[in-house]
Amino acid sequence: MATAKTDKAEEIQKTTETEEIHPMEGLLRMDRMPHIWCPSCGIGLAVTAFTAALEKTGIDPNMVSIVSGIGCTGRVAGYVKLDSFHTTHGRAIAFATGIKVGNPKLKVVVFSGDGDLIAIGGNHFIHAARRNIDMLVVCVNNFIYAMTGGQVAPTTPLAAYATTSPYGCVEPPFNIPYIADSSGAVYVARWTALHIRRLTKSITEALQKTGFSVVEVISPCALYYGRTNRLGDGLDLMRFYHDNAEIRHGEDTKNLNIGFQTKIVCGKFVDRERPSYMERYNEWVSKAKGAKK
């Protein structure tokens, strides 16, 4: 009997020693797993793309700060093993701006949802783009307020059904890439949760960009949006992306509005250069010091 117990203990020890480490363990807080996101949610895929991109860039994780607000996507900051700030509703970009100005050496990332960034946080979004604050904004657009019950959001497609629009949405949605482009963002891209490799590439490029960069991830909530609008479950949504996404790099962002169950235009739309806020600020500080002399 003692020999059997010893053999079992040795077997368990060998299994533990040979057990493979999760490839994302270095950048995720594994002690907080499993996460709260639904099985068919695309937020986890967006996080996978982000962690893969961060590794590709070679940026020191100790020099990265990630900020999120309130909502399903707002929980990302709590799961990523980086200096994280889970802030108040709509204020993620404001907090991130303070972090960047306080320590310009940090790479600052805002990871949140459309309700947090484009609704209550919309004012901060456009002014950060106008100032060209050096940060990356990853916006997971699920078309509704998913965490609070599926209400209409500023990104809900026209005629789509939600808990507060049982006869169809009458409000035209915001076009996030167009808002970012027209406000001054230097990098703007959009992909669906299906385009994981292309999404990873865009986030990699955006992380290496100086200035205000925006990557939108189309990922309609499978529970409150997908079922309500007869799009099926998570796998059905993936088929929908496959059949309805069109890649048009360089497309005019004015043409990117998403209608109800219509084509989704994806790609990299903006990649330009202009001085960032801190570059302009430091230039004016130097001028001011020179004037005093």
C-alpha positions as CSV (number, residue, x, y, z in Angstrom):
1,M,0.0,0.0,0.0
2,A,2.8,2.4,0.9
3,T,4.5,1.6,-2.4
4,A,1.3,2.4,-4.3
5,K,1.0,5.8,-2.6
6,T,4.6,6.6,-3.3
7,D,4.3,5.7,-6.9
8,K,1.1,7.9,-7.2
9,A,2.9,10.8,-5.5
10,E,5.9,10.5,-8.0
11,E,3.4,10.4,-10.9
12,I,1.7,13.6,-9.8
13,Q,5.1,15.3,-9.3
14,K,6.3,14.3,-12.8
15,T,3.0,15.6,-14.3
16,T,3.4,18.9,-12.5
17,E,7.0,19.2,-13.6
18,T,6.2,18.5,-17.2
19,E,3.0,20.6,-17.3
20,E,3.2,23.3,-19.9
21,I,2.9,26.9,-18.9
22,H,0.1,28.9,-20.5
23,P,1.6,31.0,-23.3
24,M,-0.1,34.2,-22.0
25,E,0.8,33.6,-18.3
26,G,3.5,36.2,-18.3
27,L,1.1,39.0,-19.1
28,L,-2.1,37.7,-17.4
29,R,-3.1,37.5,-13.7
30,M,-3.8,33.8,-13.7
31,D,-4.9,33.9,-10.1
32,R,-8.0,35.8,-11.2
33,M,-9.0,33.2,-13.8
34,P,-11.5,32.1,-14.9
35,H,-12.6,35.6,-16.1
36,I,-16.2,36.9,-16.0
37,W,-16.8,37.2,-19.8
38,C,-19.4,35.0,-21.4
39,P,-18.2,32.0,-23.5
40,S,-19.1,33.6,-26.8
41,C,-17.7,37.1,-26.0
42,G,-15.0,38.5,-28.2
43,I,-13.3,40.5,-25.5
44,G,-11.0,37.6,-24.6
45,L,-9.9,37.4,-28.2
46,A,-9.1,41.1,-28.2
47,V,-7.0,40.6,-25.0
48,T,-5.2,37.7,-26.7
49,A,-4.4,39.9,-29.7
50,F,-3.1,42.7,-27.3
51,T,-0.8,40.4,-25.3
52,A,0.6,38.8,-28.5
53,A,1.2,42.3,-30.0
54,L,2.9,43.5,-26.8
55,E,5.3,40.6,-27.0
56,K,6.0,41.2,-30.6
57,T,6.9,44.8,-30.0
58,G,9.5,43.9,-27.3
59,I,8.3,46.8,-25.1
60,D,9.2,46.3,-21.5
61,P,5.9,45.4,-19.6
62,N,7.2,47.4,-16.7
63,M,7.0,50.5,-18.9
64,V,3.4,49.9,-19.9
65,S,0.3,51.2,-18.1
66,I,-3.2,50.0,-19.0
67,V,-6.3,52.0,-18.1
68,S,-10.0,51.0,-18.4
69,G,-13.3,52.3,-17.4
70,I,-16.6,50.7,-16.6
71,G,-18.4,47.9,-18.5
72,C,-17.6,44.4,-19.8
73,T,-14.4,45.5,-21.5
74,G,-13.5,47.7,-18.6
75,R,-12.6,44.6,-16.7
76,V,-9.5,44.0,-18.9
77,A,-7.2,46.1,-16.7
78,G,-7.9,43.7,-13.8
79,Y,-6.8,40.6,-15.7
80,V,-3.6,42.0,-17.4
81,K,-0.4,41.7,-15.5
82,L,0.7,45.3,-16.1
83,D,0.4,48.5,-14.1
84,S,-3.4,48.8,-14.2
85,F,-6.0,51.4,-13.5
86,H,-9.7,50.5,-13.4
87,T,-11.2,54.0,-13.4
88,T,-14.6,55.6,-13.2
89,H,-17.2,55.5,-16.0
90,G,-16.1,57.4,-19.1
91,R,-12.9,58.8,-17.6
92,A,-10.3,56.2,-18.8
93,I,-8.8,58.5,-21.3
94,A,-8.7,61.4,-18.8
95,F,-6.8,59.2,-16.3
96,A,-4.5,57.9,-19.1
97,T,-3.7,61.5,-20.2
98,G,-2.6,62.3,-16.6
99,I,-0.4,59.2,-16.5
100,K,1.2,60.1,-19.8
101,V,1.9,63.7,-18.9
102,G,3.1,62.6,-15.4
103,N,5.6,60.0,-16.9
104,P,6.1,60.5,-20.6
105,K,8.4,57.4,-20.8
106,L,5.4,55.1,-20.2
107,K,3.5,53.4,-23.0
108,V,-0.1,54.1,-22.1
109,V,-3.0,51.9,-23.3
110,V,-6.7,52.5,-22.8
111,F,-8.7,49.3,-23.2
112,S,-12.5,49.8,-22.8
113,G,-15.9,49.5,-24.6
114,D,-18.0,51.7,-26.8
115,G,-20.4,52.8,-24.0
116,D,-17.5,53.9,-21.8
117,L,-15.3,55.5,-24.5
118,I,-17.8,57.0,-27.0
119,A,-20.9,57.7,-24.8
120,I,-20.1,59.2,-21.4
121,G,-16.4,59.4,-22.4
122,G,-16.9,60.8,-25.8
123,N,-15.7,64.3,-24.9
124,H,-12.4,63.0,-23.6
125,F,-12.0,60.8,-26.7
126,I,-12.2,63.7,-29.2
127,H,-10.0,66.0,-27.2
128,A,-7.3,63.4,-26.7
129,A,-7.3,62.9,-30.4
130,R,-7.2,66.6,-31.1
131,R,-4.3,67.1,-28.7
132,N,-2.7,63.9,-30.2
133,I,-1.9,62.5,-26.8
134,D,0.5,59.6,-27.2
135,M,-1.6,56.6,-26.3
136,L,-3.3,53.6,-27.8
137,V,-7.1,53.2,-27.4
138,V,-8.5,49.7,-28.0
139,C,-12.3,50.0,-28.2
140,V,-14.3,46.8,-28.2
141,N,-17.6,47.8,-29.8
142,N,-20.4,45.4,-28.8
143,F,-23.1,47.8,-30.0
144,I,-25.0,48.1,-26.7
145,Y,-24.7,48.5,-23.0
146,A,-24.1,44.8,-22.4
147,M,-23.2,44.8,-18.6
148,T,-26.4,46.7,-17.6
149,G,-28.9,44.7,-19.7
150,G,-28.6,45.4,-23.4
151,Q,-29.8,49.0,-23.7
152,V,-29.3,51.1,-26.8
153,A,-25.9,52.8,-27.0
154,P,-24.4,55.5,-29.3
155,T,-23.0,52.7,-31.5
156,T,-26.2,50.6,-31.8
157,P,-26.9,50.2,-35.6
158,L,-29.9,51.9,-37.0
159,A,-33.0,49.6,-36.9
160,A,-31.3,47.1,-34.6
161,Y,-33.2,45.7,-31.7
162,A,-32.2,46.2,-28.1
163,T,-34.0,46.0,-24.7
164,T,-34.8,49.7,-25.0
165,S,-35.6,49.6,-28.7
166,P,-38.0,46.6,-29.1
167,Y,-39.2,48.0,-32.4
168,G,-35.8,48.9,-33.8
169,C,-33.3,51.6,-33.0
170,V,-34.2,55.0,-34.4
171,E,-30.9,56.8,-33.6
172,P,-28.1,56.7,-36.2
173,P,-24.9,55.3,-34.7
174,F,-21.5,56.9,-34.2
175,N,-18.9,56.0,-36.7
176,I,-15.9,55.5,-34.4
177,P,-13.1,55.5,-37.0
178,Y,-14.5,58.7,-38.5
179,I,-14.7,60.4,-35.1
180,A,-11.1,59.4,-34.5
181,D,-9.9,60.4,-37.9
182,S,-11.6,63.8,-38.1
183,S,-10.5,64.6,-34.5
184,G,-6.8,64.1,-35.4
185,A,-5.8,60.5,-34.6
186,V,-2.6,59.4,-36.3
187,Y,-3.6,55.7,-36.5
188,V,-7.0,54.2,-37.0
189,A,-8.0,50.6,-37.7
190,R,-11.0,48.3,-37.4
191,W,-11.3,44.6,-37.2
192,T,-13.8,42.0,-36.0
193,A,-13.2,39.5,-33.3
194,L,-12.7,36.9,-36.1
195,H,-9.6,38.8,-37.6
196,I,-7.3,37.8,-34.8
197,R,-4.0,37.9,-36.8
198,R,-4.9,41.2,-38.5
199,L,-6.0,42.6,-35.2
200,T,-2.7,41.6,-33.6
201,K,-0.8,43.2,-36.4
202,S,-2.7,46.5,-36.1
203,I,-2.2,46.6,-32.3
204,T,1.5,45.9,-32.9
205,E,1.7,48.8,-35.3
206,A,-0.3,51.1,-33.0
207,L,1.9,50.3,-30.0
208,Q,4.9,51.5,-32.0
209,K,3.2,54.7,-33.1
210,T,3.8,58.1,-31.4
211,G,0.5,59.9,-31.0
212,F,-3.2,59.0,-30.5
213,S,-4.0,55.6,-32.0
214,V,-7.4,53.9,-32.2
215,V,-8.1,50.2,-32.9
216,E,-11.8,49.3,-33.0
217,V,-12.8,45.7,-32.4
218,I,-16.3,44.8,-33.7
219,S,-17.7,42.2,-31.3
220,P,-21.5,42.4,-30.8
221,C,-22.6,41.0,-27.5
222,A,-23.7,37.4,-28.3
223,L,-26.3,37.4,-25.5
224,Y,-28.0,40.8,-25.5
225,Y,-27.4,41.7,-29.2
226,G,-26.8,38.5,-31.1
227,R,-29.8,36.7,-29.8
228,T,-32.1,39.7,-29.9
229,N,-31.2,40.4,-33.5
230,R,-31.3,36.7,-34.6
231,L,-27.6,36.5,-35.3
232,G,-27.3,33.2,-33.3
233,D,-24.6,32.2,-30.8
234,G,-20.9,32.9,-30.8
235,L,-20.0,30.5,-33.6
236,D,-22.8,32.0,-35.7
237,L,-21.4,35.4,-35.1
238,M,-18.0,34.3,-36.4
239,R,-19.7,33.0,-39.5
240,F,-21.4,36.4,-39.8
241,Y,-18.1,38.2,-39.6
242,H,-16.6,35.8,-42.2
243,D,-19.4,36.3,-44.7
244,N,-20.0,40.0,-44.2
245,A,-16.6,41.6,-43.4
246,E,-14.9,43.4,-46.3
247,I,-11.2,44.5,-46.0
248,R,-10.6,47.9,-47.5
249,H,-7.3,49.4,-46.4
250,G,-7.2,53.2,-46.8
251,E,-11.0,53.5,-47.1
252,D,-12.4,56.9,-46.4
253,T,-13.6,56.7,-42.8
254,K,-16.8,58.6,-43.8
255,N,-17.9,55.3,-45.4
256,L,-17.6,53.1,-42.4
257,N,-21.0,53.3,-40.7
258,I,-22.4,49.9,-39.7
259,G,-26.1,49.2,-40.5
260,F,-28.3,46.5,-39.2
261,Q,-26.9,43.1,-40.3
262,T,-25.0,44.7,-43.2
263,K,-21.4,44.6,-44.5
264,I,-18.6,45.5,-42.0
265,V,-15.7,47.4,-43.6
266,C,-12.5,46.5,-41.9
267,G,-8.8,47.5,-42.4
268,K,-6.2,50.1,-41.6
269,F,-7.7,53.5,-42.6
270,V,-5.3,56.1,-41.2
271,D,-1.5,56.0,-40.6
272,R,0.0,59.4,-40.6
273,E,2.5,61.5,-38.7
274,R,2.0,64.7,-36.7
275,P,3.6,66.1,-33.5
276,S,2.3,64.6,-30.3
277,Y,1.1,66.7,-27.4
278,M,4.2,66.1,-25.4
279,E,6.5,66.9,-28.4
280,R,4.7,70.2,-28.8
281,Y,4.7,70.9,-25.0
282,N,8.4,70.3,-24.7
283,E,9.0,72.5,-27.7
284,W,7.1,75.4,-26.1
285,V,8.8,74.8,-22.8
286,S,12.2,75.2,-24.5
287,K,11.0,78.4,-26.2
288,A,9.7,79.8,-22.9
289,K,13.0,79.1,-21.2
290,G,14.9,80.7,-24.1
291,A,12.7,83.8,-23.9
292,K,13.5,84.2,-20.2
293,K,17.2,84.3,-20.9
